[in-house]
Amino acid sequence: MVGLDQTVVAVALDPMARSLGLTTFMMHGVVLVYVLALAAFVPVGGMLARRIGRLTTFRAGTALFAIASGLCALAPPGDAAEPYLVAVRAVQGVGGALMMPVATSVIADVYEERSRGRALAVYAGLAQLFLVLGPIVGAVLTQLLGWRSVFLVNLPVGVACLWMISRARLGNRAGGGPLSVVQPLVVIFSLVVLILGLYECGVWGFTDVRTLTALAVGAGALLVAVRLVLRSRRPLLDLRLLGIRPYAAAVALTFLVQGPQLIVLVHGTVYLRQSMGFSLLATGTALLPLVAASAAGTFLSGYLLDRYRSVRVPVLLGLTAATVGAVAWTAVLPSLAYPWQVPAMLLAGFGMGLPVPALSAELMRVVPTEKRADASVLRQSIRQLGGAVGLAAAGAVALAANENSADEAGVITVAATSASFMVASCVLAFALPLAAVTLPRRAARTGGHRNAGGRPGPPSP
């Protein structure tokens, strides 16, 4: 449900913009504000799960997500539409952020050591699958029931989640203690200012004083947040885990992969709908090569990891295919010829599906057992942050490349889509050599790094 909502609105953006009178800026913003809220509040979800209990946190997040989804469907047309959507999509993201850390920690707890890695890989694979299924699900719902249905569908799913969690025999242990306020506030402020400043530069200009000020303030606040977290006895995020080199490498690559995925799914969907002139169902059908290839890569990832006992094989193979596919897709976008796009979709989808499950399993394998909950929260935060940064950067480039006459009309031109795809291609091209250099050549031993005293744990700072 949380992964699907990152992309399910992609097909609905065009009819939503026409119905509510959204600008091109807000078309991107509807997706970006949700992903940004996920990135900023996942650490808060992890903190609440430790303090008040994970099931209590999960229930609160599910209820908040479902209620906000219903409110999204009630968005009014006119001048109030844009601030209303920004607010409720942000609340929806907060609800999702409360759910995500709990889900991973529950899976890590209920599976034994020998099957935990596979279970986490399957979980990551399913989350990945629903991420890429979003535009197709959105196309069917929008065609049959209208664009508001892409939000209303979360109401029965949320109720089902609450019912199932009430039937599950899971512990709700809570550590108690005071809740930190300063750390979350500084982290959230820094990420919001930094990401929105990055996105706004597409309107203000890349060298405008407002852009430079926002980026400088956001970066400075982020440095302050990192210092606060590192010095705290009860840190919001356990940043010391980044001292484990295989974990840090896997987290960095997860960050870099998430952005291009969202870029091609969101911008590619709008391109098919607006530039190619496809109907809603035709847009969903046209994305089937991308989705099918991504699903194949997702489920092949675990097999390759087990077969070769090395995370390098699925990750390097995936990033190579994804980079070639993204570059090829970017090159053929101006032709408006769909058949030429299919091979590029297949390569890009397959390549982007391979790395994430393998990296997720690697992340859990290299950290100590008692640190897996913290490692999961940090990984989820950085992954969603990668999506927010990628969408903001691609959105800024697209807005700058968009024709001025289209900016107020909710229209994204071919040139703007090509520019955003170029961002995705560059990020993937950077991730490939980084993976080749940083990923371990041999499978990491279960239990993670051992410090100088022989005990499992992150290295001393």
PEFEN-V13125 format. One record per residue. N is the residue number from 1. RES is the residue in one letter. PHI is phi in degrees with one decimal (NA if undefined). Layout:
BEGIN
{{N RES PHI} {N RES PHI}}
END
This chain:
BEGIN
{{1 M NA} {2 V -71.6} {3 G -67.6} {4 L -60.1} {5 D -72.0} {6 Q -72.1} {7 T -127.3} {8 V -64.6} {9 V -82.0} {10 A -58.1} {11 V -70.1} {12 A -77.9} {13 L -61.1} {14 D -65.5} {15 P -63.7} {16 M -64.2} {17 A -62.8} {18 R -68.8} {19 S -72.9} {20 L -99.9} {21 G 77.3} {22 L -78.0} {23 T -82.1} {24 T -60.4} {25 F -56.6} {26 M -77.5} {27 M -58.8} {28 H -67.2} {29 G -63.1} {30 V -60.1} {31 V -81.4} {32 L -63.4} {33 V -65.8} {34 Y -66.7} {35 V -65.5} {36 L -64.1} {37 A -63.1} {38 L -58.5} {39 A -62.8} {40 A -74.6} {41 F -107.1} {42 V -57.4} {43 P -60.4} {44 V -65.6} {45 G -60.4} {46 G -64.1} {47 M -64.4} {48 L -64.8} {49 A -61.6} {50 R -72.2} {51 R -87.0} {52 I -112.3} {53 G 106.6} {54 R -72.9} {55 L -70.9} {56 T -61.6} {57 T -64.4} {58 F -63.7} {59 R -62.4} {60 A -62.9} {61 G -64.1} {62 T -63.5} {63 A -63.2} {64 L -63.5} {65 F -62.1} {66 A -65.1} {67 I -63.5} {68 A -63.6} {69 S -61.7} {70 G -62.8} {71 L -69.4} {72 C -59.1} {73 A -68.3} {74 L -96.2} {75 A -55.9} {76 P -85.9} {77 P -75.4} {78 G 99.8} {79 D -65.5} {80 A -79.5} {81 A -61.4} {82 E -67.9} {83 P -63.1} {84 Y -63.4} {85 L -63.7} {86 V -58.9} {87 A -66.0} {88 V -74.7} {89 R -67.3} {90 A -64.3} {91 V -63.6} {92 Q -60.1} {93 G -64.6} {94 V -62.2} {95 G -59.9} {96 G -62.8} {97 A -66.3} {98 L -74.1} {99 M -83.4} {100 M -62.9} {101 P -63.6} {102 V -66.4} {103 A -57.9} {104 T -67.1} {105 S -67.8} {106 V -63.6} {107 I -62.2} {108 A -63.6} {109 D -80.7} {110 V -83.3} {111 Y -103.4} {112 E -73.1} {113 E -55.7} {114 R -70.4} {115 S -114.5} {116 R -67.8} {117 G -60.1} {118 R -64.8} {119 A -62.6} {120 L -66.5} {121 A -66.5} {122 V -64.7} {123 Y -60.7} {124 A -63.3} {125 G -65.3} {126 L -67.2} {127 A -61.6} {128 Q -63.6} {129 L -63.2} {130 F -71.2} {131 L -60.4} {132 V -81.3} {133 L -75.4} {134 G -49.0} {135 P -61.2} {136 I -70.7} {137 V -60.2} {138 G -62.8} {139 A -64.2} {140 V -65.1} {141 L -63.2} {142 T -66.2} {143 Q -65.4} {144 L -84.5} {145 L -125.3} {146 G 94.5} {147 W -66.2} {148 R -66.4} {149 S -68.0} {150 V -67.0} {151 F -94.5} {152 L -64.9} {153 V -62.0} {154 N -73.7} {155 L -65.0} {156 P -65.4} {157 V -65.8} {158 G -63.0} {159 V -62.9} {160 A -62.2} {161 C -61.3} {162 L -63.6} {163 W -67.1} {164 M -66.3} {165 I -69.6} {166 S -73.3} {167 R -88.0} {168 A -76.9} {169 R -92.8} {170 L -119.8} {171 G -73.0} {172 N -126.7} {173 R -63.0} {174 A -130.3} {175 G -80.6} {176 G 70.7} {177 G 88.7} {178 P -70.7} {179 L -90.6} {180 S -71.9} {181 V -109.0} {182 V -64.4} {183 Q -58.8} {184 P -59.4} {185 L -62.6} {186 V -68.2} {187 V -62.6} {188 I -63.4} {189 F -59.6} {190 S -63.5} {191 L -69.4} {192 V -63.7} {193 V -65.1} {194 L -66.1} {195 I -71.6} {196 L -68.2} {197 G -63.9} {198 L -63.5} {199 Y -70.1} {200 E -65.4} {201 C -64.8} {202 G -68.4} {203 V -98.4} {204 W -73.0} {205 G 111.9} {206 F -72.4} {207 T -113.5} {208 D -65.6} {209 V -62.8} {210 R -67.1} {211 T -62.4} {212 L -63.0} {213 T -66.0} {214 A -61.1} {215 L -66.1} {216 A -66.9} {217 V -64.2} {218 G -63.0} {219 A -65.0} {220 G -64.1} {221 A -64.5} {222 L -66.0} {223 L -63.1} {224 V -62.7} {225 A -62.1} {226 V -60.8} {227 R -64.0} {228 L -60.5} {229 V -65.0} {230 L -66.6} {231 R -90.0} {232 S -83.4} {233 R -75.0} {234 R -121.9} {235 P -69.4} {236 L -65.2} {237 L -132.0} {238 D -86.1} {239 L -68.7} {240 R -66.7} {241 L -62.2} {242 L -69.1} {243 G -74.3} {244 I -84.6} {245 R -58.4} {246 P -60.8} {247 Y -66.1} {248 A -61.1} {249 A -64.4} {250 A -65.4} {251 V -65.7} {252 A -61.9} {253 L -70.4} {254 T -61.2} {255 F -58.2} {256 L -74.2} {257 V -78.4} {258 Q -62.7} {259 G -60.0} {260 P -57.8} {261 Q -58.7} {262 L -66.6} {263 I -61.8} {264 V -69.5} {265 L -70.4} {266 V -76.5} {267 H -69.6} {268 G -65.2} {269 T -66.1} {270 V -63.8} {271 Y -60.0} {272 L -63.0} {273 R -75.5} {274 Q -94.2} {275 S -75.4} {276 M -84.3} {277 G 73.7} {278 F -72.6} {279 S -71.0} {280 L -60.4} {281 L -67.3} {282 A -64.7} {283 T -63.8} {284 G -62.2} {285 T -65.4} {286 A -64.1} {287 L -86.6} {288 L -57.1} {289 P -57.9} {290 L -64.3} {291 V -68.3} {292 A -63.2} {293 A -66.4} {294 S -65.6} {295 A -62.7} {296 A -61.5} {297 G -63.6} {298 T -60.8} {299 F -82.5} {300 L -75.0} {301 S -57.7} {302 G -63.8} {303 Y -62.2} {304 L -63.8} {305 L -64.5} {306 D -70.3} {307 R -68.6} {308 Y -104.2} {309 R 54.3} {310 S -149.0} {311 V -72.8} {312 R -62.3} {313 V -62.6} {314 P -66.0} {315 V -71.6} {316 L -67.2} {317 L -63.0} {318 G -65.4} {319 L -67.7} {320 T -63.7} {321 A -64.1} {322 A -64.8} {323 T -65.3} {324 V -61.9} {325 G -64.2} {326 A -66.2} {327 V -64.2} {328 A -65.1} {329 W -64.5} {330 T -59.7} {331 A -66.9} {332 V -96.7} {333 L -56.4} {334 P -63.8} {335 S -72.8} {336 L 56.6} {337 A -107.4} {338 Y -62.9} {339 P -55.1} {340 W -71.2} {341 Q -83.4} {342 V -60.9} {343 P -58.9} {344 A -66.5} {345 M -60.1} {346 L -60.9} {347 L -65.6} {348 A -63.6} {349 G -64.0} {350 F -61.4} {351 G -66.2} {352 M -75.1} {353 G -78.0} {354 L -70.5} {355 P -70.7} {356 V -62.1} {357 P -61.6} {358 A -64.2} {359 L -65.7} {360 S -64.2} {361 A -65.5} {362 E -62.9} {363 L -57.1} {364 M -76.3} {365 R -76.7} {366 V -95.0} {367 V -106.7} {368 P -60.6} {369 T -55.9} {370 E -72.1} {371 K -105.3} {372 R -67.2} {373 A -63.8} {374 D -64.9} {375 A -64.3} {376 S -67.0} {377 V -63.6} {378 L -64.3} {379 R -65.0} {380 Q -63.4} {381 S -62.6} {382 I -71.4} {383 R -64.2} {384 Q -66.4} {385 L -63.8} {386 G -61.0} {387 G -65.0} {388 A -66.6} {389 V -63.6} {390 G -62.2} {391 L -64.3} {392 A -65.9} {393 A -65.1} {394 A -65.6} {395 G -63.9} {396 A -64.6} {397 V -64.7} {398 A -65.6} {399 L -63.8} {400 A -67.1} {401 A -86.9} {402 N -68.8} {403 E -67.0} {404 N -56.3} {405 S -67.6} {406 A -95.7} {407 D -61.7} {408 E -93.2} {409 A -104.8} {410 G 67.0} {411 V -122.2} {412 I -114.6} {413 T -80.6} {414 V -62.6} {415 A -61.0} {416 A -66.8} {417 T -64.3} {418 S -60.6} {419 A -64.6} {420 S -67.6} {421 F -65.6} {422 M -63.1} {423 V -60.6} {424 A -60.2} {425 S -62.6} {426 C -65.9} {427 V -64.6} {428 L -64.7} {429 A -63.8} {430 F -76.9} {431 A -67.7} {432 L -62.0} {433 P -65.0} {434 L -62.1} {435 A -64.1} {436 A -62.4} {437 V -85.9} {438 T -97.1} {439 L -72.3} {440 P -66.4} {441 R -79.1} {442 R -116.3} {443 A -64.3} {444 A -71.1} {445 R -74.2} {446 T -61.8} {447 G 112.5} {448 G 82.4} {449 H -67.8} {450 R -113.0} {451 N -83.3} {452 A -62.2} {453 G -86.0} {454 G 87.6} {455 R -91.1} {456 P -65.2} {457 G 156.3} {458 P -68.1} {459 P -64.4} {460 S -63.9} {461 P -67.4}}
END
